[in-house]
Amino acid sequence: MIFDFLFVFSVFVSATCRGEGATAAYKPNDVLLINCGATSDTNDTDNRTWRADEYYEVDLLPWNSENLSFAANASYQEDVAASHVPLMEARIFRSYFTYKFPVHPGWKFLRLYFYPTQYGSHFNANGSFFSVSVNSFTLLKNFSAYLTVTTSKPESKYLIKEFIVPVFETLSLSFAPSPNSLAFVNGVEIVSMPDGFYTKGGYDGEITSLSSTITTVDEATALETLYRLNVGGHMVSAVNDTGMFRRWLPDDDFFISEDSATKQILPDVKMDYTSSNPPYVAPEDVHKTYRTMGNSQNPQLNLRFNLTWLFKVDAGFTYLVRLHFCETLREVNEPDQRIFTIFIGNQIAKLEMNVISFTASPTPIYLDFSVYVGPENGLRPDLRLDLHPFKEVPPKSHDAILNGLEILKLNNLDSNPGPNSNVVTSGGESNVANSTRRKRIVTITLIAVGSVVLVVSVIVFLIFLVRQINRRKKKNRQNNSVAMFKVLLKHYTYAEVKKITKSFSHTIGKGGFGTVYGGNLCNGPKVAVKVLKDSMGNGEDFINEVASMSQTSHVNIVSLLGFCYEGSKRAIVYEFLENGSLDQFISREKPLTLDVKTLYGISLGVARGLEYLHYGCKTRIVHFDIKPQNILLDGNLCPKVSDFGLAKLCETRESIVSLMDTRGTIGYIAPEVFSRMYGGVSHKSDVYSYGMLVLEMFGARSKKIVETNTDSNATSAYFPDWIYEDLENRQQTWILGDEITTEENEIARKMILVSLWCIQPCPMDRPPMNRVVEMIEGSLDALEIPPKPSMHISRGFVPDQSSSLPSFSHGYEAEEKNSNL
C-alpha cells in the first residue's frame, strides 16, 4: 500500500513539474519531497508539492520525536531564493535522530536542504555542527552548513547537499549533533535513478582509472555530488532536468581560460540518442551548449593554451569525473577534425579524444574517469581539468570541446581511500653512469675481501640486539601509546583519581579486571572510574581499551573522559550511566522488567554501535566481548557498548584478524575463535556475539536453554536449533508468556530471526553489522528463516554449558573473572 502511494505520487510529480523543452524524461519510482518542520503541505516555485514530515502518510518520525527534536521558522530572509520552499521551516535536533523512508530497492539521489540562519529565539544555525549518516554510510561529519555556505561558489545563503546512495528497502537518515550543539535540516528530497547510472561506467562501459587501482562503484560505495556544470551555458533548473531533478550550474566560476569561445547551437538541432546514452543522461540544454578554443581562422594559436577548469576538493579521496560531449556542428563530421588530449589532476586521462570516432554527429556521449587526490598540496587542493589539442593532427583540427561535467566524491564503507602512487623518473649523463660503475666495482671488491669478518660480526650483534628488542618491545609500544593518549585525552594523576572517587569509597561494580567506582569531577558531573588491578600483567588490556575508546564518538558507545597511567596504577574515567548494565534486566534470576519494544530499541542501539565500530571509525575496531554485562544503559535506557579491554584494532581494515590467544566470554564466543575449521576470525565474530546477546534478551537462552538443554548436546551453546520448531509454528509465547500481544510477537519473531542469522556457525553466512541494522529496521516479511546448520562440535571441545550463562554481580559494568578467557 505504501509503495503504491509513493509510485502514484512520483508519477504525478514527474508529469506535472517538467519544464518545456526538456528531453524525454526518466520516470523515477520514488520521488519524496519532505518539508522538515512544516505544519502543512506546500508547493514550491516550480509547483512541486513538499509534504510536512510530521503529517506524512507514512510514519517518518520516531515515536519519541517530540523529545528529540522541535520545529521552528526562520527569523530572517537574507536571500530572495531562501524564501522558497522548503527553506523557511526547519526541524532541529537535540540528540541523535533518525528519519525512516520506505522506498523501492536501488540507487537514490538524496538531497539535503540547509538554510543556516536564526530560528526563533532559541537556535542560531550559524553555530551548528553535526554529522549525517544514511544506513551504513557517514555522509557528513562535524558538518557546519554556515561555514560551507560562506565558502561556496557561486555565493549563496543556502545550501543543497546531494548524495547518491544504495538502498535495499528503507532509507534511514540520521542526524547526530556534535557536543554542545544542535543539528538541523530544512528539506529532504529522495529521487530514484536508472539502474547502473553511476556504476557501469561511461558510454564505453568503463570507469577509466588514473591510478594503478581499479575503481568500482558498488553497493559498498556512496557518492557526494560536488559539481554538476553546464559548460558554456546557463543554469538548468531541477524541473528542466530529465526527470531526476538535478541542477546544472554554469561553469563561469570555475573556468580560467579566457581565450576560449562559447558556442551556442540553434534550437532546431535534433539529438540522436542510443541505448548506450539514453536521453535522460543529461538535458538537451547541456548537449547544445559547449566551450571550444575558438581561433577558427588560425587554429595554430590553440596550441599555446588549454581549456582549464579548477575545482576545490578534499584531499585523501577518490573522485568520479564524468565528462559530457556532443558534436552538433554540421561541418564537424570527419573523424580527424577535432582531436584533443584530456588531462585530469595533471595526468593524461585520454591521449586522443575524438568525439566523432565514438558515434556520428550529433549523438551525445559521456566518459567516466576516476582520480585519487592526495594530501601533497594541502587539505583542500585544486582538482584541475585541462583540454589541449592533440599535436599530431593537421592544423585545422587544433581544437577541443566540452559540453558538461560532473565531479562526485566516492565514500566507501571503510572511508579509507588508497594511497597515491608516485611516478618516479630517473636519468643522468653518461660520464656520471661510468663513474658510478667504477665505484661499484671498487665497492664490490672491498665487500668480497671483508665479507667473512663482517658476516660473523653481524650475526653476533644481531643475536644481542634481538634479545634486547624482545625485552623492550612491549614496553616501548605502550609508552608510545600513552604519550599519544596524553595529547588526545585528559590525563589524570593517581591522586586526582582518588579525589574523584573520594578515596574509592563508592563501589558500583567488580570484575576480573578490576573495580568500578562512582565519583564526581571537580565541576560536578558524575563519572565512573574503572581501576585495574595492579597484577594485571603488562597493561595490554588497558592500552587496548584506551586506544579503542579514544577513537570513538557515537551515541551508542560509552564516552571516554580520561585515563590514569602511573607505573602499575591504571584507571579509566568515563561517563556514568544511571541504569547500569543490561544483565540486571535480563538475568534469569530476576523477572523480566523490560517490555518487548524497549528490548527492540536496545537491540537496535547496540547494533548501531557495533556498525559504527566496524565501519564508522577511521580504524576498524572489533570488540570481542559483546555480552549483557558490557552493555550499559543511560537514564532513557539508551544502550552504550563498553569495556574495550579485549578489543582489536585493525589498522588496514583487514577482513581477517590475527589472534595469538582466545578472547571473549564463554557462551558468546564465535566458533571460529576456538577453531579455525569454521573460518577466519574477523568482525563477523562480533556479529555472532551480538546474535547470542539478542537471543538472551528475548528469552531464547536465559529461559528455555536452561529448561530444555540438560542433555549432553553442547552444540546448542553455539546454535540453539530447537528454536526452529517454534519459529515454524509462529510461536514465541515462551518470551512473555501467553499474554504477549500480536505486535510484540511480531517484534520478537523478527529479532529471533535476525539473531539466528547472526549466529550461523560459518562466518561467511553471517550478515555484516550494517546489514543487521537494515534487517532490524526493515519489515518482518522481508526476513526468511535462516538455514539450519549441521553442527559437529564434541562435548570436550565446547566449554561447560554451566558457564555459558554465569551469575554476574549486578553492579555497574560487572564482570566475572572466571567467565573471561
N, C-alpha and C positions, 0 to 999 in steps of 0.2 A: 504493500500500500504506500509506504514511504517512497520507494523508488519510483512508483507510478506517478506520484505527485511531482517529484523532482524532475522527472523526464518531461512531463507536460509543461512545467514551469520553464524548463530550459529551452524547449522548442519555442514557447511564447516569446521569451526574451530575445532569442536569436532572430525570430521572424520580424519583430517589431522594432529592433534597435539598430539595424544595419543601415549605414548611410548609402546615399546614392553613389553609383559608380564603383561600388565595391565588387571585387571578384567573386566568383562562385564560392560560397562560404562553406566552411566546415560546420557541421551541426553537432555541438557537444551534447553528451547525455547528462552532464551535470553542469548547471550554472547556478551558483548560490551567491547572492549579494546580501550581506549582513550589515546593517547599520547598528553598530555596537553602542549600547546605552540609550537608544531611541525608544520612544514610547508608542510609536505607530509606524506603519509602512509609509515610505516617502519615495517620490520619483526624483531622479537627478536631472541635470540639464539635458541629458541625452535620452530622457524618458525611460530610463531603466528603473525598475522598482526595487528598492532596497528594503529588506524585511527587518523589523525590530528583533534583536536577539532574544529579548525576554518574552516575546509573544509569538515566537515562531511555531509552526505546526508540529515540528519535531522538538523534543526537549533538548536544547543545545547546552543549557547551563547545568552545572552540578547542583545537587539538592540543597547544599548549604551555600549557594552563591551569594545570598544576602550578607553573610558573614565574611566572605572572601573578597567582595567587590562592591562597587557602587557606581551609579551613572551620574554624569554631570554634563552641563552645557558649556561650550567655550564662552569666556567672558569678553574676548576681543576678536575682531575680524581684521587681521593685518594684511590680508590679501583677498582681492575680489574672488579669485578662484577658490579660496579657502571656504567661502560661503556655500560651496556646492556640497550636496550630499555625497559621502557620509561624514564630512569633516567637522561639523559643528556640534556633534554629540560624541561622547567617549564613554567607554567602560574602563573604570580604574580599579586596579587590583591591589589589595592589601597584602596578599600572600599568594602562594602557588595556586594557579587557576587553570582549568582545562575546559575548552570547548570540545564537543564531540559532534562531528558532522558525518551523517550517514551518506556515503557516496558509492558509486559503482567502482569496482576494481580498475586500476590503471593509473597512468601518469596524470597529474593535475598541475595547472597553474594555481599557485596560491599567492594572492596579492594582499598585503597588509597596508592599511592607510593610517598615517600618523600626522597629526597637526599639533606640534609642541607649542602650547600657549597656556594661559591661565584658565583654569576651570573652577568657577565659583571662588570661594574664599579659602578652600582647604587644599587645593592642589595646583602647583605650577609645574607643568610638564617639562620645563626647561631644565629642571634638576633631576629628572627621572632617569634611572639606569635599571636595566632589566635584561633577562635572557628569554629567548623564544625557542621552542622546540616543537617538532612535528613527529609524532610516533617515535622513531629511533634517532632522529636527526636533530642536532643542535644547530639552529639556523642563525641565531644572533646571540652573542654572549656579552654581558655587561654593556648593552647597547644604549646609546643616547640618541634619540631622534633629533634633539635640538642641535647637538654637535654635528650630526650628519647633514642636517639641512643647511647649517651655516657654511659648510664647505662644498656644497653640491654645485654641479654645473648641469644645466643653466640654473641661475638663482631662483629659489622658490621658498615659500614659507611653510609648505607641507611636503610630505614625502610618501611615495608609494614604493614599497619593497616587494619585488616579485621573486618568487621561488618556484622551482619545478621539482615535485616530489612524487615518488611512487606510493600508492595506497592500495591496500588489499581489500578492506571493506569499510573501515572507519578512519576518518582523518581526525586525529586527536591533536588539537592545537593548544599548547601550554605556555603560560606566561609566568615567569619566576622573577619577582622583584629582587634587586640586589640589596644587601644590608642597608638599613636606614633609608629605604627608598620605596617608591610605588611604581607599578607598571601600568601601562595604558595602551589602548588601541581604539581607533575611530571606526574602522571598517575592515571587513574580511570579504574577499572575493575568491571563489573557487570555480575554476573552469576546466573541463576536460580537454584533452588534446588527442590527436590521432596516435595510433599505436606506432611506436618506434620513431616518433617525431624528432627526438634529440638523441636517440640511442643507436640508430642503424647507420649513421654517417651521412655524408652529403650526397650529391647527385651521383657520384661514382660508388656509393655504398661503403665508403671508408671514412674513418677519422684518422687523418694523417698526423702522426705524432712527430714532433720535432726533437724528441729525445730518444734514448735507447729503449725506453719503457713504452710498451703498447698501452694506449689509453682505451679503456672500455667504460661505457656508461651503462650501468645495470641497476638492479633494484637495491644495491648497497650504496647508491650514489644519489645525492640531491644536488641541485644546481641553483645558483642565485644569478639572476639576470642583472648584470652591471650596466650594459649599454645595448641599446637597440636603435639603430640610426637609419634614417632615410637619406642616403648620401646624395648631396646636391639638390635636395628637395625640401619641402616644407614638412611640418608635423602632420602625421597621420594619426587621428584620434582613435580611441578604442572602438567606437562604433563603426568606423570606416575600415577596420581590420577585416580579416577573413573569417569571422565567427569566433575567434579566440580572444578578442578584446585586448589585443596588445597595443601599446603606444610606441610609435616610431618617431623619434625626435630628429630635428635637423642636425647635421654634423658640424655646423659652423664653429661651435665652441671647442672642437677637438682637432679641426683641420688646420695645418700650419703652412701649407704650400700655397702661397698667394698667387703664384704664376699659373695656376690651373684655371680651366674654364668649366663652367657648369652648362650642361646641355639639357634642354627641355624637349621632350618628344611630343609630337602632335597627338591630341587625344584620340584620333581616329585609328591609331595603330592597334591592331588586334594581336593579342599574345597567343602563341601556340604552346599549349601545356601537354605534358606527358605523364605517364604513370610514375616516373621517377621524380617528377617535380609537379605535383598537382597544383591547382590554382590557389589552394589555401596556404601554401608555404609562405607567401608574402603578398601584400596588396599590390595591385597594378600600379598604384602611385609610386611604389618603390621601384618597380621594374621600368617605369617610364622616365625616371629622373636619374641622373648619374653625374659623376665628375670624370673628366678626361684631362689630359695635359695641355690641350689646346695647340697653338702654333701649327695649325694645319698647313699653312703656307711654307713653313720652314721647320719640319719635324726634327731636323738635326739638333735644334736647340733643346729638345726634350731630354737629350742625353745628359744635360748639365744639372738636372734636378730630379727630385722624386715627388710623387704624391704621398704625403706623410700625414698621419694622424697619431696623436699621443693620448693615452688613456691611463689614469691613475688606477692602480690595482694594489692588492695586498700581497706582500711577499710570502713565499712558502706555500703557494697553492698552484694547482694545475688549472688552466683555463681552456675552455672550448671556444674557438673563434670561428664563427660561421660567416662566410663572405657570399654575397648575392651578386650575380652578374646577368646582364641581358643585353645583347647587341640588337638594338632596334633600328639603327640607321640602315636604310635600304642599300646604300653604297658599300657598307661593310658586309661583304658576303663571300669573301675568299679566305681560306684557312690561314694565310700568312699576312693578313692585312693589319692585325693588331696583336702583337705578341709581347708579353712583358713578364717580369720576374716579381714574385710576391715574397717580401721579407716580413717575418713576424718575430718580434723580440730580437732583431738584428740577426736572425737566422733565415736561411733560404727555406721558405715553405714550399714553393713550386718554382722551378727554374724557368720553364717555358709555359706560361699560361696563355692559352689560345681559346677564347670562348667559343668561337665558331667551330673549332675542332670537336667539341663535345656534341653539338647539335646545330641544326640550321637556325638561322635568324628568322623571327625574333622569339626564340624559346628561352625562358629563364632557366638558370641553373644555380646551384649553390654548392660550395665546398666547405667541409669541416676540417679544422686543424686543432691540435692540442699542443699547448706550450706550457712548460713549467717556469715560473718566475721565482728565482731565488732571492735571498736577502743581501746579495752583494751590493746593491745600490740603495739600501735602507728599507724601512718597513713599508713605505708607500712609493714604490718605484713607478716609472712610466713603462707601460707596455706599448711598444712602437710598432706601427704598421706602415710599411713603405711599398709602393709600387714603382717599378723602374723599367723603362723599355729594354727589351732583350736586344743586345747589340748585334747579334749575328743574323740580322734580317735587313732587307732593303730599307733605305731612309724613310720611305713613305709609311713604314709600319712603326716608327718610333713613337709609340703612344701607349697609354694604359687606361683602364676603365674600372669603375666600381659603382654599383647601384645601391648596395645596402650592406650592413654588417651587424652582427650580434656577438657580444662577448659575455660568456657565462662562467662563473666560478664553480669548480667541482668541489663538493664537500662529501667525502667518504665517511662511512660509519666510524672508522678509526681516526678521521681527521688528521691523517699522517701522510702528507704527500711525499713522493720520492725525492731523493736528492738531485741536485742539478749536476749534470755531467759536464765537466770542463774539457774542452778540446785543447790539447797541448800540441804546439808546433815546435820544431827544432831545426837547427841548421847551423852552418858555420863555414868559414873559409877553409880551403884545402890545407894551408900551412898549419892551421890550428889542429886539424884532424891528424896530420902527420906527427905533430908534436905530441899529441895525445897517445898515439900508437907507440912512440918511443918510450914515453913514460910508463905505459902499461907493461912493456917488455921488461923494463928495469924492476918494476914493482913485482911482477910475477917471479923474477929470478930471486929477489930478496925473500919473498914468501917461501919459495921452494927450499932455500938454504935453512931458514929458521923454523920450518913447519913442525918438526918433531918437538923442539923445545916449546913452541907456542901451544901445541895441542895438549901436551902434558900440563902446562901451566893453567890453561883454560879449564881443563877437567877438574883440577884441584880447586880452583877458585869457584867454579860453579857448584860443586858439592857443598862448599861452605856457604855460598850465597843462598842456595835453595833452602838450606836449613834455617837460615836467619829469616828469610822471607816467610816461610811457613809459620814461624813463631809470631810474626808481627802482622801478618796479612789481615786477620780479622780485626785486630785492634785498630789498625790504621783506617780500615774501611768504616768502622764505627765512629772513630774520631772525625773523619771527614763528613760523615752523615750528620753528626751532632753539630759540627761547625756550620753546615748548611742550614740546619733547623734553627740555629740561633739567629740567622739572618731572616728567616721566613716567619718564625713563631716567637711568641713570648717565652722567654727563658726564666724560670723561677728557681731561686735557690732553695735548698732544703729547709732553711729557716723560714722562708716565705711559705712553703708548703705546710709547715707546722702551724704557722699563724693562720692560714686559710682554713685549716681543718680544726683549729682550736686544740692543738696537740693531739690530733687523731681521736677526738672524744666521741664522734658520732659515726658508728659503723653502719653502712647501709647494704653491704654485700661482702661475701667472702668466696674465694675460689682457689683453684690450684695455682694460679699465677700470682696471687696477692690479695689485698683487701681494698675495698672501695669505701671511701669516707665521704660524708657530706660536709660542705663548707660554704663559705661566702667570700667573694672577692672584696677588696677594700672599698669598692664603690657600691657594694650591696648585693649584686646578683648571686643566686645560689649556684653552686657548681658541684660536680662530682670529681673526686680525686682518686685515681687508681694508683696505689702504691705497690710496686712489685717487690717480691721477696728478695732479700739480699742474696739468697742462694740460687737465684735463677740464672745460672750459667754466665755466659759472656754477654748477655743483653741482646741477643739476636732478635728475640720476640719483641723486645722494647723498640729496637730500631725499625722492625717491620711495621709495628703499629703506628709509630710517629710518622714514618715515611709515607705510609698509605693514607692516613687521615689528613696529613698536611696538604695533600694534592686534591682533596675533595671539597666540594661545596654544593650540597644538594639538600632539598627539604627532607629526604628520606635517609640521610646519612648523619650520624652524630657529629656535631661540630667540635673540633679540637680547638681549645683556647690557649694551651701552652704545655710546657713539659719541664721536668727537672732531671738533670743528669749530673750527679756529683759522685764520682767514684762508684761505689756499689749502690748508691741511693738513686732510685729511678722512680719517677712518678709522671702521670699523665693527667692534665686538667682539661675537662670537657664539660659541655653543657649538662645541667641537671634536668632530668625528665621525671615529672611528678608520679607517673603511674608505673614506674619501674619496668621490669622485663615481662615479656609476653607469657612466659611459662606460668606466672601466677594465675593467669586467667584460663589456661587450657590444661593445667595439670590434672591428672586423673584422680588425685587425692581430694580435689575440690570440685564442687558442682560448676557447670559451665555458666559463666556470668556475662558472656558477650553474645549478642544475637547474631544471626547469620549475616545481616547487612554490614554490621560492624566488622565481623571477621573477613568479609569480602573486601571492605575498604583497607583493612590491614594487609591482606594478601596482595592487593594491587600496589600499595605503597612499598612493600618490601620488594616486589618485582621491579618497580621503577628504580628503586635504589640500586639493585643489582644490575639493571640495564645501564645505569649511569656508570657504575664501576667498570663494566665490561666495555662500554662504547663511548661514554661521555668524558672520560678523563684523558689527559694527554698521554699518560702511560696506563695501559690496561691493568686493572687490579683484580686478582682472583682471591676471594675471601677465604675459602677452605674451611670455614667453621660456622656455617649458617645453621642455627638452631634457635629454639624459643628463648633461651637464656641470653642470646646475643641480639635480640630484637627488643628495643626499648620503646616505650610509649609516652608521649607527652600528655599534657592535660586534656587535649582533644582526641586522644587515642590515635594520633598520627604516628606511624611506626618509623623508627630510625635504626638502620643497621649499625651495630657497634662491634667492638672487640676485634681489632685487626692484627692480633698477635701472631696468627698463623698465615697471614696474607702473603701473597706472592706478587711482586711487581714484574710485569713482562715488558722489558724495555723496548722491544721491537714489535710488539703486538703479535708475538708468535702464537700460532694455534696450539702447539704442544708445549706444556710446561715441564721443565726438568725438575724432578724432586729427588732429594737424597734420602728422604725419610717419609713415612706415612704420617699424615697430619689430618686432624679433624676429630669429630666426636662419634663414637660408636652409635650406629643406628641412623646416622645422617651421611656417612662417608660413601661416596660413589664406589661401585665395584672396581673400576679401573685404578683407583688409588691403592687398593690391595693387590690387584693382579693385572698386569699389562695384557693378559689374554683378552680383556674386554675392550682394549683400545688405549690410546694415549691420554694422559692427564691434561686437562685443559679447562677453560672457563665453563665447559659443559659439566664439570664436577660440581660447580656451584648450582647449576640448574637441577641436578639430582638432589642436592641437599634442600633446595627450595621446595621441590616436589614432596619430599618427606615432611617438611615443615607444614605444608598446606594440608597434607593428609592428617597430620596430627591435629591441626587447628579445627578441621571439620570432623573430627572424631573417628577417622578411619584407622588410626593407630592407637591412640591413647585409650580407646574403649574396647573396640572389637578385637584388636590384635591380642589383648590380654585374655579375652574370653575364649577365643577360638584357636589360638595358636599355642596349644600346650603340647603338641607332638614334637617330634624331632626334626620336623621340616624347617630348618633355619633359613631357607631361602626366602621366606616371606619377610624376613627382616630387610630384604632388598627389593622384593616385589610382592606386595600383598595381593596375589592373584584371586583370592576369594572374593574380592570386591566385584569382579566381573558379573557374577550371578545377580547381585543386587542391581547393578547398573543396567543389565539387560532387561530386568523386570521393572526398571524405573522406580526402585525402592531405596530411599535414603532415610527412612524413618529412624534408623539407629543413630542419626546425628542429634536430633532434638526430640525423638520420641514420636508418638502418634499425633502430637499437637502441631507439627510442622505445617506451615501454610504452603499453598501451591507455589507462590513466588519464592519462598525460602527453599523449597525443594528443587526448583529450577536453578537457583544460585548454587546450592550445594552440589547438584549434579554437574554443573559446569566446572566448578572448582576441582571436583574429584577427577573429572576427565582431564583437565589441564595438568593436574599433579601426576596422573598416570602417564601422560606423555613425557613429563619431566623425568620420571624415574625409570625410563627404559634402560635396560642394562647396557646396551651399546651406546656410547656417547654420540655416534653419528645419527642415531634415531631420535635423540632429544632435540627439541627446538632451542634456538638461542634465546636469550632473555628478551631481546626486542620483539621476537615473535611471540613469546609467552605473554608479554604485556598486551599485544594485539588480541590474542586468544581470550584473555580475561576481559578486555573491554568489548569484545565482539559479541555476537549472538550465540546462544546455545545451539541453534540449528546448524551453525557452520562447523561445529565440532563433531568429529567422529570418535567412536570408541577406539582407542589405540590397540595395536596388535598385542596379543597375549604372548609374551616371550617364553621360551623354554629355558629355565634356569637350571644350571648344573653346578651347584656350589655345595661342597661337602660340609658336614657338620663341623669338622675340625678347622675348616677354612674361615667360616663366618664367626665373628665374636659372639660370645654368650648372649642370648636374647634377653636375659635378665638385665643386662646393662644397656639395652637399647633405649629404654625409657627410664633413666635414673631419677631418683627423687632428689631434686635440687633444692637448695635453700631458696626461700622466696624473697631474698633481698635484691637490691639494685644490681643488675648485671651479674647475678650469681653464677658461679662456675663450680664444677666438680672436678677435682684433680684426677680422680680415678677414671673419669669418662673421657679424658683427653689423651690421645695417643701421642 
